[in-house]
Amino acid sequence: MERLNVSLILLYDAETRFLLQHRTSDAKTLPDHWAFFGGEIEEGETPREAVCREAFEELNHKPKNPKLAFELDFSLDGIPMHMYMFVEAYGKDKSELRLGEGQGWGWYKASEIGGLKMLKHDRLIIEKIARGLAS
């Protein structure tokens, strides 16, 4: 089975809150879960180009300088995947953002995500990035 490559972005604000997407209950993958914004890397795209495209499509946000935090191999519903996780500080007016996909969104501190329906490795990613930003 071919590996699926995805580029995801985790925006954070001055209070180290992270922007997460609440996926719809009829989503093909991770229905009704809280997850990251982003998606599949298209043919001919670099991971950075893909994350910029996805951020604009899903948030009406054009990343200025997304930083590759890390890469991770994992499996979702039996599909091998390779994730490029980008992070970027968001210091602009949040009213400029527009939800283009999903049923909702929210800004959360790492300490506030315990009650959200999320994949375990997504929680660990947020905790790891939060620790890195604090140091």
N, CA, C and O atoms as a Tinker XYZ file with bonds, in Angstrom:
   540  protein
     1  N      0.848000   -1.183000    0.000000    73     2
     2  CA     0.000000    0.000000    0.000000    64     1     3
     3  C      0.890000    1.241000    0.000000    63     2     4     5
     4  O      1.866000    1.324000    0.745000    81     3
     5  N      0.537000    2.191000   -0.839000    73     3     6
     6  CA     1.315000    3.416000   -0.956000    64     5     7
     7  C      1.092000    4.323000    0.254000    63     6     8     9
     8  O     -0.011000    4.423000    0.791000    81     7
     9  N      2.161000    4.968000    0.654000    73     7    10
    10  CA     2.110000    5.888000    1.796000    64     9    11
    11  C      1.483000    7.212000    1.372000    63    10    12    13
    12  O      1.758000    7.714000    0.282000    81    11
    13  N      0.647000    7.773000    2.230000    73    11    14
    14  CA     0.003000    9.050000    2.001000    64    13    15
    15  C      0.803000   10.122000    2.737000    63    14    16    17
    16  O      1.050000    9.997000    3.936000    81    15
    17  N      1.207000   11.170000    2.030000    73    15    18
    18  CA     1.961000   12.265000    2.627000    64    17    19
    19  C      1.026000   13.442000    2.899000    63    18    20    21
    20  O      0.286000   13.881000    2.019000    81    19
    21  N      1.074000   13.946000    4.140000    73    19    22
    22  CA     0.220000   15.056000    4.525000    64    21    23
    23  C      1.061000   16.170000    5.148000    63    22    24    25
    24  O      2.081000   15.925000    5.791000    81    23
    25  N      0.594000   17.402000    4.935000    73    23    26
    26  CA     1.195000   18.577000    5.552000    64    25    27
    27  C      0.146000   19.222000    6.438000    63    26    28    29
    28  O     -0.970000   19.500000    5.997000    81    27
    29  N      0.509000   19.456000    7.688000    73    27    30
    30  CA    -0.413000   20.008000    8.671000    64    29    31
    31  C      0.200000   21.245000    9.311000    63    30    32    33
    32  O      1.420000   21.379000    9.398000    81    31
    33  N     -0.671000   22.147000    9.758000    73    31    34
    34  CA    -0.182000   23.353000   10.413000    64    33    35
    35  C     -0.855000   23.517000   11.766000    63    34    36    37
    36  O     -2.048000   23.262000   11.932000    81    35
    37  N     -0.058000   23.947000   12.716000    73    35    38
    38  CA    -0.539000   24.237000   14.051000    64    37    39
    39  C     -0.199000   25.692000   14.335000    63    38    40    41
    40  O      0.948000   26.036000   14.619000    81    39
    41  N     -1.223000   26.543000   14.253000    73    39    42
    42  CA    -1.044000   27.955000   14.574000    64    41    43
    43  C     -1.147000   28.123000   16.088000    63    42    44    45
    44  O     -1.931000   27.440000   16.748000    81    43
    45  N     -0.347000   29.038000   16.625000    73    43    46
    46  CA    -0.437000   29.331000   18.052000    64    45    47
    47  C     -0.411000   30.836000   18.252000    63    46    48    49
    48  O      0.148000   31.574000   17.442000    81    47
    49  N     -1.027000   31.283000   19.349000    73    47    50
    50  CA    -1.097000   32.715000   19.622000    64    49    51
    51  C     -0.137000   33.105000   20.746000    63    50    52    53
    52  O      0.632000   32.276000   21.233000    81    51
    53  N     -0.190000   34.358000   21.146000    73    51    54
    54  CA     0.726000   34.885000   22.163000    64    53    55
    55  C      0.546000   34.210000   23.517000    63    54    56    57
    56  O      1.454000   34.243000   24.348000    81    55
    57  N     -0.607000   33.601000   23.749000    73    55    58
    58  CA    -0.868000   32.901000   25.012000    64    57    59
    59  C     -0.577000   31.400000   24.905000    63    58    60    61
    60  O     -0.951000   30.625000   25.785000    81    59
    61  N      0.091000   30.999000   23.820000    73    59    62
    62  CA     0.402000   29.600000   23.514000    64    61    63
    63  C     -0.851000   28.747000   23.479000    63    62    64    65
    64  O     -0.881000   27.634000   24.006000    81    63
    65  N     -1.881000   29.287000   22.851000    73    63    66
    66  CA    -3.084000   28.507000   22.549000    64    65    67
    67  C     -2.960000   28.064000   21.093000    63    66    68    69
    68  O     -2.469000   28.811000   20.246000    81    67
    69  N     -3.407000   26.852000   20.817000    73    67    70
    70  CA    -3.294000   26.255000   19.485000    64    69    71
    71  C     -4.657000   26.205000   18.810000    63    70    72    73
    72  O     -5.667000   25.916000   19.451000    81    71
    73  N     -4.676000   26.489000   17.515000    73    71    74
    74  CA    -5.913000   26.456000   16.753000    64    73    75
    75  C     -6.153000   25.040000   16.234000    63    74    76    77
    76  O     -5.329000   24.481000   15.510000    81    75
    77  N     -7.297000   24.473000   16.618000    73    75    78
    78  CA    -7.666000   23.122000   16.203000    64    77    79
    79  C     -8.992000   23.149000   15.455000    63    78    80    81
    80  O     -9.842000   24.010000   15.680000    81    79
    81  N     -9.139000   22.190000   14.569000    73    79    82
    82  CA   -10.357000   22.058000   13.762000    64    81    83
    83  C    -11.239000   20.956000   14.348000    63    82    84    85
    84  O    -10.751000   19.879000   14.690000    81    83
    85  N    -12.541000   21.232000   14.463000    73    83    86
    86  CA   -13.507000   20.205000   14.850000    64    85    87
    87  C    -14.096000   19.655000   13.559000    63    86    88    89
    88  O    -14.881000   20.324000   12.886000    81    87
    89  N    -13.711000   18.435000   13.223000    73    87    90
    90  CA   -14.140000   17.823000   11.970000    64    89    91
    91  C    -15.631000   17.487000   12.022000    63    90    92    93
    92  O    -16.189000   17.275000   13.099000    81    91
    93  N    -16.262000   17.440000   10.865000    73    91    94
    94  CA   -17.695000   17.148000   10.803000    64    93    95
    95  C    -17.958000   15.690000   11.174000    63    94    96    97
    96  O    -17.060000   14.851000   11.103000    81    95
    97  N    -19.187000   15.399000   11.567000    73    95    98
    98  CA   -19.549000   14.036000   11.958000    64    97    99
    99  C    -19.610000   13.090000   10.762000    63    98   100   101
   100  O    -19.619000   11.872000   10.937000    81    99
   101  N    -19.651000   13.647000    9.539000    73    99   102
   102  CA   -19.659000   12.799000    8.346000    64   101   103
   103  C    -18.328000   12.825000    7.595000    63   102   104   105
   104  O    -18.261000   12.394000    6.444000    81   103
   105  N    -17.267000   13.329000    8.237000    73   103   106
   106  CA   -15.943000   13.378000    7.595000    64   105   107
   107  C    -15.478000   11.964000    7.253000    63   106   108   109
   108  O    -15.753000   11.011000    7.983000    81   107
   109  N    -14.776000   11.847000    6.141000    73   107   110
   110  CA   -14.281000   10.553000    5.675000    64   109   111
   111  C    -13.291000    9.942000    6.678000    63   110   112   113
   112  O    -13.311000    8.736000    6.928000    81   111
   113  N    -12.433000   10.786000    7.243000    73   111   114
   114  CA   -11.506000   10.325000    8.274000    64   113   115
   115  C    -11.691000   11.170000    9.533000    63   114   116   117
   116  O    -11.962000   12.369000    9.458000    81   115
   117  N    -11.546000   10.548000   10.652000    73   115   118
   118  CA   -11.653000   11.201000   11.960000    64   117   119
   119  C    -12.946000   11.999000   12.135000    63   118   120   121
   120  O    -12.896000   13.170000   12.513000    81   119
   121  N    -14.108000   11.383000   11.865000    73   119   122
   122  CA   -15.354000   12.124000   12.057000    64   121   123
   123  C    -15.520000   12.595000   13.497000    63   122   124   125
   124  O    -15.251000   11.853000   14.441000    81   123
   125  N    -15.963000   13.829000   13.651000    73   123   126
   126  CA   -16.260000   14.453000   14.936000    64   125   127
   127  C    -15.050000   14.554000   15.870000    63   126   128   129
   128  O    -15.210000   14.745000   17.075000    81   127
   129  N    -13.853000   14.426000   15.321000    73   127   130
   130  CA   -12.621000   14.566000   16.103000    64   129   131
   131  C    -12.106000   16.002000   16.015000    63   130   132   133
   132  O    -12.429000   16.742000   15.086000    81   131
   133  N    -11.308000   16.368000   16.992000    73   131   134
   134  CA   -10.531000   17.603000   16.941000    64   133   135
   135  C     -9.178000   17.236000   16.356000    63   134   136   137
   136  O     -8.555000   16.262000   16.779000    81   135
   137  N     -8.725000   18.014000   15.384000    73   135   138
   138  CA    -7.502000   17.666000   14.666000    64   137   139
   139  C     -6.815000   18.937000   14.158000    63   138   140   141
   140  O     -7.239000   20.058000   14.443000    81   139
   141  N     -5.757000   18.723000   13.408000    73   139   142
   142  CA    -4.985000   19.828000   12.844000    64   141   143
   143  C     -5.548000   20.240000   11.492000    63   142   144   145
   144  O     -6.223000   19.454000   10.826000    81   143
   145  N     -5.274000   21.454000   11.099000    73   143   146
   146  CA    -5.622000   21.917000    9.759000    64   145   147
   147  C     -4.541000   21.434000    8.795000    63   146   148   149
   148  O     -3.366000   21.363000    9.154000    81   147
   149  N     -4.943000   21.105000    7.582000    73   147   150
   150  CA    -3.990000   20.644000    6.572000    64   149   151
   151  C     -4.565000   19.480000    5.803000    63   150   152   153
   152  O     -5.754000   19.176000    5.902000    81   151
   153  N     -3.709000   18.831000    5.035000    73   151   154
   154  CA    -4.185000   17.713000    4.241000    64   153   155
   155  C     -3.109000   17.131000    3.351000    63   154   156   157
   156  O     -1.913000   17.347000    3.547000    81   155
   157  N     -3.574000   16.392000    2.374000    73   155   158
   158  CA    -2.705000   15.634000    1.483000    64   157   159
   159  C     -1.845000   16.545000    0.609000    63   158   160   161
   160  O     -2.294000   17.581000    0.120000    81   159
   161  N     -0.609000   16.126000    0.432000    73   159   162
   162  CA     0.309000   16.827000   -0.464000    64   161   163
   163  C     -0.013000   16.381000   -1.891000    63   162   164   165
   164  O     -0.017000   15.187000   -2.188000    81   163
   165  N     -0.279000   17.335000   -2.757000    73   163   166
   166  CA    -0.629000   17.018000   -4.145000    64   165   167
   167  C      0.629000   16.780000   -4.986000    63   166   168   169
   168  O      1.729000   17.209000   -4.637000    81   167
   169  N      0.427000   16.091000   -6.085000    73   167   170
   170  CA     1.512000   15.787000   -7.022000    64   169   171
   171  C      2.261000   17.068000   -7.387000    63   170   172   173
   172  O      1.652000   18.061000   -7.786000    81   171
   173  N      3.585000   17.035000   -7.246000    73   171   174
   174  CA     4.425000   18.173000   -7.621000    64   173   175
   175  C      4.575000   19.242000   -6.548000    63   174   176   177
   176  O      5.342000   20.187000   -6.733000    81   175
   177  N      3.864000   19.119000   -5.430000    73   175   178
   178  CA     3.956000   20.094000   -4.344000    64   177   179
   179  C      5.034000   19.697000   -3.343000    63   178   180   181
   180  O      5.274000   18.513000   -3.107000    81   179
   181  N      5.672000   20.694000   -2.764000    73   179   182
   182  CA     6.532000   20.443000   -1.615000    64   181   183
   183  C      5.636000   20.444000   -0.375000    63   182   184   185
   184  O      4.515000   20.949000   -0.425000    81   183
   185  N      6.118000   19.887000    0.733000    73   183   186
   186  CA     5.320000   19.947000    1.959000    64   185   187
   187  C      4.977000   21.389000    2.358000    63   186   188   189
   188  O      3.863000   21.649000    2.813000    81   187
   189  N      5.901000   22.313000    2.196000    73   187   190
   190  CA     5.645000   23.714000    2.553000    64   189   191
   191  C      4.576000   24.327000    1.638000    63   190   192   193
   192  O      3.693000   25.044000    2.107000    81   191
   193  N      4.658000   24.048000    0.350000    73   191   194
   194  CA     3.636000   24.557000   -0.576000    64   193   195
   195  C      2.264000   23.993000   -0.213000    63   194   196   197
   196  O      1.261000   24.707000   -0.249000    81   195
   197  N      2.230000   22.711000    0.135000    73   195   198
   198  CA     0.956000   22.067000    0.485000    64   197   199
   199  C      0.364000   22.681000    1.745000    63   198   200   201
   200  O     -0.841000   22.931000    1.796000    81   199
   201  N      1.178000   22.930000    2.755000    73   199   202
   202  CA     0.639000   23.483000    4.005000    64   201   203
   203  C      0.147000   24.909000    3.782000    63   202   204   205
   204  O     -0.838000   25.322000    4.394000    81   203
   205  N      0.810000   25.658000    2.927000    73   203   206
   206  CA     0.349000   27.017000    2.621000    64   205   207
   207  C     -0.978000   26.979000    1.871000    63   206   208   209
   208  O     -1.874000   27.771000    2.163000    81   207
   209  N     -1.114000   26.072000    0.911000    73   207   210
   210  CA    -2.364000   25.924000    0.160000    64   209   211
   211  C     -3.500000   25.503000    1.090000    63   210   212   213
   212  O     -4.586000   26.083000    1.068000    81   211
   213  N     -3.232000   24.490000    1.903000    73   211   214
   214  CA    -4.258000   23.982000    2.815000    64   213   215
   215  C     -4.680000   25.039000    3.837000    63   214   216   217
   216  O     -5.868000   25.166000    4.134000    81   215
   217  N     -3.727000   25.796000    4.377000    73   215   218
   218  CA    -4.059000   26.843000    5.355000    64   217   219
   219  C     -4.951000   27.905000    4.722000    63   218   220   221
   220  O     -5.854000   28.432000    5.372000    81   219
   221  N     -4.699000   28.215000    3.459000    73   219   222
   222  CA    -5.547000   29.211000    2.791000    64   221   223
   223  C     -6.939000   28.637000    2.527000    63   222   224   225
   224  O     -7.944000   29.307000    2.762000    81   223
   225  N     -6.995000   27.388000    2.034000    73   223   226
   226  CA    -8.291000   26.768000    1.743000    64   225   227
   227  C     -9.136000   26.586000    3.005000    63   226   228   229
   228  O    -10.346000   26.809000    2.976000    81   227
   229  N     -8.511000   26.187000    4.105000    73   227   230
   230  CA    -9.257000   25.825000    5.298000    64   229   231
   231  C     -9.418000   26.958000    6.310000    63   230   232   233
   232  O    -10.293000   26.901000    7.175000    81   231
   233  N     -8.559000   28.005000    6.202000    73   231   234
   234  CA    -8.568000   29.070000    7.210000    64   233   235
   235  C     -8.557000   30.488000    6.646000    63   234   236   237
   236  O     -8.672000   31.457000    7.396000    81   235
   237  N     -8.419000   30.611000    5.318000    73   235   238
   238  CA    -8.237000   31.928000    4.712000    64   237   239
   239  C     -6.974000   32.594000    5.273000    63   238   240   241
   240  O     -6.920000   33.811000    5.449000    81   239
   241  N     -5.965000   31.765000    5.547000    73   239   242
   242  CA    -4.699000   32.252000    6.110000    64   241   243
   243  C     -3.558000   31.897000    5.171000    63   242   244   245
   244  O     -3.425000   30.756000    4.729000    81   243
   245  N     -2.740000   32.893000    4.878000    73   243   246
   246  CA    -1.541000   32.665000    4.072000    64   245   247
   247  C     -0.333000   32.689000    5.008000    63   246   248   249
   248  O      0.122000   33.760000    5.410000    81   247
   249  N      0.189000   31.496000    5.357000    73   247   250
   250  CA     1.345000   31.462000    6.256000    64   249   251
   251  C      2.514000   32.265000    5.696000    63   250   252   253
   252  O      2.806000   32.220000    4.501000    81   251
   253  N      3.172000   32.999000    6.586000    73   251   254
   254  CA     4.324000   33.811000    6.185000    64   253   255
   255  C      5.619000   33.014000    6.290000    63   254   256   257
   256  O      6.456000   33.039000    5.388000    81   255
   257  N      5.768000   32.311000    7.398000    73   255   258
   258  CA     7.007000   31.570000    7.624000    64   257   259
   259  C      6.742000   30.316000    8.459000    63   258   260   261
   260  O      7.220000   30.199000    9.588000    81   259
   261  N      5.966000   29.368000    7.883000    73   259   262
   262  CA     5.709000   28.151000    8.657000    64   261   263
   263  C      7.007000   27.370000    8.860000    63   262   264   265
   264  O      7.779000   27.160000    7.925000    81   263
   265  N      7.224000   26.950000   10.089000    73   263   266
   266  CA     8.448000   26.217000   10.420000    64   265   267
   267  C      8.124000   24.736000   10.555000    63   266   268   269
   268  O      7.181000   24.353000   11.246000    81   267
   269  N      8.919000   23.913000    9.887000    73   267   270
   270  CA     8.746000   22.465000    9.998000    64   269   271
   271  C      9.206000   22.046000   11.390000    63   270   272   273
   272  O     10.396000   22.109000   11.701000    81   271
   273  N      8.263000   21.620000   12.225000    73   271   274
   274  CA     8.582000   21.222000   13.599000    64   273   275
   275  C      9.156000   19.807000   13.626000    63   274   276   277
   276  O     10.124000   19.536000   14.337000    81   275
   277  N      8.553000   18.912000   12.849000    73   275   278
   278  CA     9.049000   17.542000   12.755000    64   277   279
   279  C      8.255000   16.780000   11.710000    63   278   280   281
   280  O      7.259000   17.265000   11.174000    81   279
   281  N      8.731000   15.570000   11.437000    73   279   282
   282  CA     8.047000   14.630000   10.554000    64   281   283
   283  C      7.739000   13.386000   11.372000    63   282   284   285
   284  O      8.450000   13.058000   12.322000    81   283
   285  N      6.664000   12.697000   10.988000    73   283   286
   286  CA     6.234000   11.531000   11.748000    64   285   287
   287  C      5.575000   10.526000   10.820000    63   286   288   289
   288  O      4.712000   10.880000   10.016000    81   287
   289  N      5.986000    9.270000   10.936000    73   287   290
   290  CA     5.315000    8.174000   10.236000    64   289   291
   291  C      4.282000    7.579000   11.182000    63   290   292   293
   292  O      4.565000    7.349000   12.357000    81   291
   293  N      3.089000    7.334000   10.666000    73   291   294
   294  CA     2.032000    6.716000   11.461000    64   293   295
   295  C      1.063000    6.021000   10.526000    63   294   296   297
   296  O      1.209000    6.092000    9.306000    81   295
   297  N      0.087000    5.358000   11.090000    73   295   298
   298  CA    -0.928000    4.661000   10.310000    64   297   299
   299  C     -2.297000    5.131000   10.803000    63   298   300   301
   300  O     -2.527000    5.256000   12.006000    81   299
   301  N     -3.193000    5.386000    9.862000    73   299   302
   302  CA    -4.551000    5.805000   10.203000    64   301   303
   303  C     -5.516000    4.932000    9.407000    63   302   304   305
   304  O     -5.493000    4.921000    8.177000    81   303
   305  N     -6.352000    4.211000   10.121000    73   303   306
   306  CA    -7.297000    3.280000    9.492000    64   305   307
   307  C     -6.584000    2.318000    8.542000    63   306   308   309
   308  O     -7.104000    1.985000    7.477000    81   307
   309  N     -5.385000    1.873000    8.939000    73   307   310
   310  CA    -4.621000    0.923000    8.145000    64   309   311
   311  C     -3.854000    1.534000    6.987000    63   310   312   313
   312  O     -3.203000    0.811000    6.233000    81   311
   313  N     -3.916000    2.841000    6.830000    73   311   314
   314  CA    -3.215000    3.525000    5.735000    64   313   315
   315  C     -1.916000    4.104000    6.279000    63   314   316   317
   316  O     -1.945000    4.915000    7.204000    81   315
   317  N     -0.762000    3.695000    5.712000    73   315   318
   318  CA     0.499000    4.289000    6.168000    64   317   319
   319  C      0.578000    5.759000    5.733000    63   318   320   321
   320  O      0.267000    6.100000    4.592000    81   319
   321  N      0.998000    6.612000    6.663000    73   319   322
   322  CA     1.044000    8.045000    6.382000    64   321   323
   323  C      2.372000    8.628000    6.852000    63   322   324   325
   324  O      3.020000    8.104000    7.759000    81   323
   325  N      2.753000    9.716000    6.216000    73   323   326
   326  CA     3.920000   10.489000    6.630000    64   325   327
   327  C      3.454000   11.925000    6.812000    63   326   328   329
   328  O      2.955000   12.550000    5.875000    81   327
   329  N      3.620000   12.445000    8.032000    73   327   330
   330  CA     3.146000   13.778000    8.384000    64   329   331
   331  C      4.311000   14.762000    8.443000    63   330   332   333
   332  O      5.356000   14.487000    9.031000    81   331
   333  N      4.098000   15.911000    7.817000    73   331   334
   334  CA     4.980000   17.059000    7.972000    64   333   335
   335  C      4.211000   18.043000    8.848000    63   334   336   337
   336  O      3.191000   18.586000    8.425000    81   335
   337  N      4.695000   18.274000   10.061000    73   335   338
   338  CA     4.004000   19.158000   10.988000    64   337   339
   339  C      4.709000   20.510000   11.027000    63   338   340   341
   340  O      5.866000   20.619000   11.433000    81   339
   341  N      3.977000   21.540000   10.590000    73   339   342
   342  CA     4.482000   22.905000   10.598000    64   341   343
   343  C      3.831000   23.673000   11.744000    63   342   344   345
   344  O      2.697000   23.389000   12.131000    81   343
   345  N      4.556000   24.642000   12.276000    73   343   346
   346  CA     4.007000   25.533000   13.292000    64   345   347
   347  C      4.275000   26.972000   12.861000    63   346   348   349
   348  O      5.243000   27.267000   12.160000    81   347
   349  N      3.387000   27.850000   13.305000    73   347   350
   350  CA     3.575000   29.266000   13.019000    64   349   351
   351  C      2.832000   30.086000   14.073000    63   350   352   353
   352  O      1.702000   29.774000   14.449000    81   351
   353  N      3.495000   31.137000   14.535000    73   351   354
   354  CA     2.844000   32.072000   15.457000    64   353   355
   355  C      1.808000   32.859000   14.675000    63   354   356   357
   356  O      2.045000   33.266000   13.538000    81   355
   357  N      0.653000   33.070000   15.300000    73   355   358
   358  CA    -0.394000   33.869000   14.675000    64   357   359
   359  C     -0.631000   35.080000   15.563000    63   358   360   361
   360  O     -1.207000   34.976000   16.647000    81   359
   361  N     -0.177000   36.226000   15.082000    73   359   362
   362  CA    -0.283000   37.434000   15.877000    64   361   363
   363  C     -1.253000   38.446000   15.328000    63   362   364   365
   364  O     -1.425000   39.524000   15.898000    81   363
   365  N     -1.889000   38.108000   14.223000    73   363   366
   366  CA    -2.817000   39.052000   13.600000    64   365   367
   367  C     -4.197000   38.984000   14.254000    63   366   368   369
   368  O     -4.442000   38.200000   15.171000    81   367
   369  N     -5.065000   39.820000   13.755000    73   367   370
   370  CA    -6.463000   39.851000   14.188000    64   369   371
   371  C     -7.113000   38.511000   13.820000    63   370   372   373
   372  O     -7.162000   38.147000   12.645000    81   371
   373  N     -7.603000   37.788000   14.809000    73   371   374
   374  CA    -8.181000   36.462000   14.564000    64   373   375
   375  C     -9.469000   36.529000   13.753000    63   374   376   377
   376  O     -9.907000   35.519000   13.202000    81   375
   377  N    -10.080000   37.710000   13.675000    73   375   378
   378  CA   -11.306000   37.834000   12.884000    64   377   379
   379  C    -11.025000   37.706000   11.387000    63   378   380   381
   380  O    -11.955000   37.558000   10.595000    81   379
   381  N     -9.752000   37.762000   10.996000    73   379   382
   382  CA    -9.390000   37.585000    9.581000    64   381   383
   383  C     -9.486000   36.126000    9.157000    63   382   384   385
   384  O     -9.601000   35.832000    7.967000    81   383
   385  N     -9.441000   35.218000   10.111000    73   383   386
   386  CA    -9.532000   33.791000    9.790000    64   385   387
   387  C    -10.967000   33.431000    9.439000    63   386   388   389
   388  O    -11.909000   33.978000   10.013000    81   387
   389  N    -11.133000   32.511000    8.499000    73   387   390
   390  CA   -12.447000   32.020000    8.081000    64   389   391
   391  C    -12.385000   30.505000    8.016000    63   390   392   393
   392  O    -11.488000   29.936000    7.393000    81   391
   393  N    -13.336000   29.859000    8.658000    73   391   394
   394  CA   -13.391000   28.404000    8.640000    64   393   395
   395  C    -13.889000   27.933000    7.287000    63   394   396   397
   396  O    -15.017000   28.235000    6.896000    81   395
   397  N    -13.052000   27.192000    6.569000    73   395   398
   398  CA   -13.417000   26.703000    5.249000    64   397   399
   399  C    -13.716000   25.216000    5.228000    63   398   400   401
   400  O    -14.162000   24.687000    4.210000    81   399
   401  N    -13.476000   24.539000    6.339000    73   399   402
   402  CA   -13.687000   23.094000    6.399000    64   401   403
   403  C    -13.907000   22.700000    7.846000    63   402   404   405
   404  O    -13.275000   23.253000    8.746000    81   403
   405  N    -14.793000   21.756000    8.072000    73   403   406
   406  CA   -15.075000   21.294000    9.421000    64   405   407
   407  C    -16.323000   21.970000    9.979000    63   406   408   409
   408  O    -16.916000   22.839000    9.340000    81   407
   409  N    -16.713000   21.546000   11.201000    73   407   410
   410  CA   -17.920000   22.095000   11.816000    64   409   411
   411  C    -17.608000   23.183000   12.830000    63   410   412   413
   412  O    -18.507000   23.870000   13.314000    81   411
   413  N    -16.332000   23.332000   13.147000    73   411   414
   414  CA   -15.969000   24.351000   14.115000    64   413   415
   415  C    -14.480000   24.374000   14.341000    63   414   416   417
   416  O    -13.722000   23.629000   13.720000    81   415
   417  N    -14.069000   25.261000   15.259000    73   415   418
   418  CA   -12.661000   25.398000   15.591000    64   417   419
   419  C    -12.546000   26.040000   16.953000    63   418   420   421
   420  O    -13.524000   26.534000   17.514000    81   419
   421  N    -11.344000   26.026000   17.472000    73   419   422
   422  CA   -11.126000   26.659000   18.763000    64   421   423
   423  C     -9.650000   26.789000   19.066000    63   422   424   425
   424  O     -8.816000   26.046000   18.549000    81   423
   425  N     -9.351000   27.758000   19.922000    73   423   426
   426  CA    -7.980000   28.000000   20.398000    64   425   427
   427  C     -7.858000   27.356000   21.776000    63   426   428   429
   428  O     -8.630000   27.679000   22.679000    81   427
   429  N     -6.898000   26.453000   21.947000    73   427   430
   430  CA    -6.744000   25.697000   23.183000    64   429   431
   431  C     -5.298000   25.667000   23.650000    63   430   432   433
   432  O     -4.372000   25.529000   22.850000    81   431
   433  N     -5.121000   25.801000   24.961000    73   431   434
   434  CA    -3.817000   25.542000   25.572000    64   433   435
   435  C     -3.640000   24.029000   25.642000    63   434   436   437
   436  O     -4.617000   23.280000   25.628000    81   435
   437  N     -2.392000   23.588000   25.717000    73   435   438
   438  CA    -2.128000   22.148000   25.803000    64   437   439
   439  C     -2.844000   21.547000   27.009000    63   438   440   441
   440  O     -3.280000   20.397000   26.959000    81   439
   441  N     -2.968000   22.303000   28.077000    73   439   442
   442  CA    -3.623000   21.805000   29.289000    64   441   443
   443  C     -5.142000   21.702000   29.161000    63   442   444   445
   444  O     -5.799000   21.154000   30.046000    81   443
   445  N     -5.706000   22.222000   28.068000    73   443   446
   446  CA    -7.169000   22.241000   27.895000    64   445   447
   447  C     -7.699000   21.198000   26.925000    63   446   448   449
   448  O     -8.906000   21.134000   26.694000    81   447
   449  N     -6.824000   20.379000   26.351000    73   447   450
   450  CA    -7.268000   19.466000   25.293000    64   449   451
   451  C     -7.680000   18.090000   25.806000    63   450   452   453
   452  O     -8.110000   17.244000   25.023000    81   451
   453  N     -7.552000   17.858000   27.111000    73   451   454
   454  CA    -7.835000   16.540000   27.682000    64   453   455
   455  C     -9.231000   16.020000   27.396000    63   454   456   457
   456  O     -9.412000   14.817000   27.212000    81   455
   457  N    -10.220000   16.898000   27.354000    73   455   458
   458  CA   -11.594000   16.466000   27.140000    64   457   459
   459  C    -12.017000   16.422000   25.685000    63   458   460   461
   460  O    -13.146000   16.036000   25.382000    81   459
   461  N    -11.131000   16.811000   24.779000    73   459   462
   462  CA   -11.479000   16.815000   23.354000    64   461   463
   463  C    -11.294000   15.425000   22.753000    63   462   464   465
   464  O    -10.373000   14.698000   23.124000    81   463
   465  N    -12.167000   15.065000   21.831000    73   463   466
   466  CA   -12.050000   13.800000   21.110000    64   465   467
   467  C    -10.941000   13.964000   20.073000    63   466   468   469
   468  O    -11.132000   14.600000   19.036000    81   467
   469  N     -9.777000   13.379000   20.374000    73   467   470
   470  CA    -8.588000   13.508000   19.515000    64   469   471
   471  C     -7.829000   12.188000   19.469000    63   470   472   473
   472  O     -7.983000   11.332000   20.341000    81   471
   473  N     -7.010000   12.044000   18.440000    73   471   474
   474  CA    -6.077000   10.925000   18.415000    64   473   475
   475  C     -5.022000   11.143000   19.487000    63   474   476   477
   476  O     -4.618000   12.276000   19.749000    81   475
   477  N     -4.581000   10.062000   20.103000    73   475   478
   478  CA    -3.575000   10.155000   21.158000    64   477   479
   479  C     -2.306000   10.835000   20.646000    63   478   480   481
   480  O     -1.737000   11.684000   21.332000    81   479
   481  N     -1.859000   10.465000   19.438000    73   479   482
   482  CA    -0.607000   11.053000   18.961000    64   481   483
   483  C     -0.764000   12.546000   18.646000    63   482   484   485
   484  O      0.226000   13.277000   18.679000    81   483
   485  N     -1.980000   13.017000   18.341000    73   483   486
   486  CA    -2.196000   14.454000   18.145000    64   485   487
   487  C     -2.035000   15.203000   19.473000    63   486   488   489
   488  O     -1.471000   16.297000   19.509000    81   487
   489  N     -2.533000   14.611000   20.557000    73   487   490
   490  CA    -2.346000   15.210000   21.888000    64   489   491
   491  C     -0.863000   15.326000   22.223000    63   490   492   493
   492  O     -0.392000   16.357000   22.703000    81   491
   493  N     -0.138000   14.230000   21.955000    73   491   494
   494  CA     1.295000   14.213000   22.246000    64   493   495
   495  C      2.043000   15.259000   21.424000    63   494   496   497
   496  O      2.988000   15.878000   21.913000    81   495
   497  N      1.622000   15.456000   20.179000    73   495   498
   498  CA     2.243000   16.468000   19.319000    64   497   499
   499  C      2.048000   17.858000   19.922000    63   498   500   501
   500  O      2.996000   18.639000   20.002000    81   499
   501  N      0.830000   18.164000   20.342000    73   499   502
   502  CA     0.549000   19.472000   20.936000    64   501   503
   503  C      1.372000   19.666000   22.204000    63   502   504   505
   504  O      1.953000   20.731000   22.412000    81   503
   505  N      1.423000   18.649000   23.046000    73   503   506
   506  CA     2.198000   18.754000   24.295000    64   505   507
   507  C      3.675000   18.979000   24.002000    63   506   508   509
   508  O      4.327000   19.789000   24.660000    81   507
   509  N      4.209000   18.253000   23.003000    73   507   510
   510  CA     5.629000   18.389000   22.640000    64   509   511
   511  C      5.910000   19.799000   22.104000    63   510   512   513
   512  O      6.903000   20.416000   22.490000    81   511
   513  N      5.068000   20.299000   21.243000    73   511   514
   514  CA     5.282000   21.629000   20.679000    64   513   515
   515  C      5.139000   22.697000   21.772000    63   514   516   517
   516  O      5.907000   23.658000   21.803000    81   515
   517  N      4.173000   22.532000   22.655000    73   515   518
   518  CA     3.988000   23.489000   23.753000    64   517   519
   519  C      5.234000   23.531000   24.639000    63   518   520   521
   520  O      5.671000   24.608000   25.044000    81   519
   521  N      5.797000   22.378000   24.936000    73   519   522
   522  CA     7.024000   22.343000   25.750000    64   521   523
   523  C      8.173000   23.045000   25.029000    63   522   524   525
   524  O      8.951000   23.770000   25.648000    81   523
   525  N      8.275000   22.827000   23.725000    73   523   526
   526  CA     9.321000   23.476000   22.934000    64   525   527
   527  C      9.173000   24.995000   22.901000    63   526   528   529
   528  O     10.168000   25.718000   22.946000    81   527
   529  N      7.953000   25.471000   22.823000    73   527   530
   530  CA     7.710000   26.918000   22.794000    64   529   531
   531  C      7.984000   27.549000   24.159000    63   530   532   533
   532  O      8.359000   28.719000   24.245000    81   531
   533  N      7.792000   26.763000   25.229000    73   531   534
   534  CA     7.989000   27.286000   26.592000    64   533   535
   535  C      9.479000   27.389000   26.944000    63   534   536   537
   536  O      9.860000   28.161000   27.824000    81   535
   537  N     10.309000   26.614000   26.258000    73   535   538
   538  CA    11.740000   26.629000   26.615000    64   537   539
   539  C     12.527000   27.693000   25.886000    63   538   540
   540  O     13.735000   27.817000   26.090000    81   539
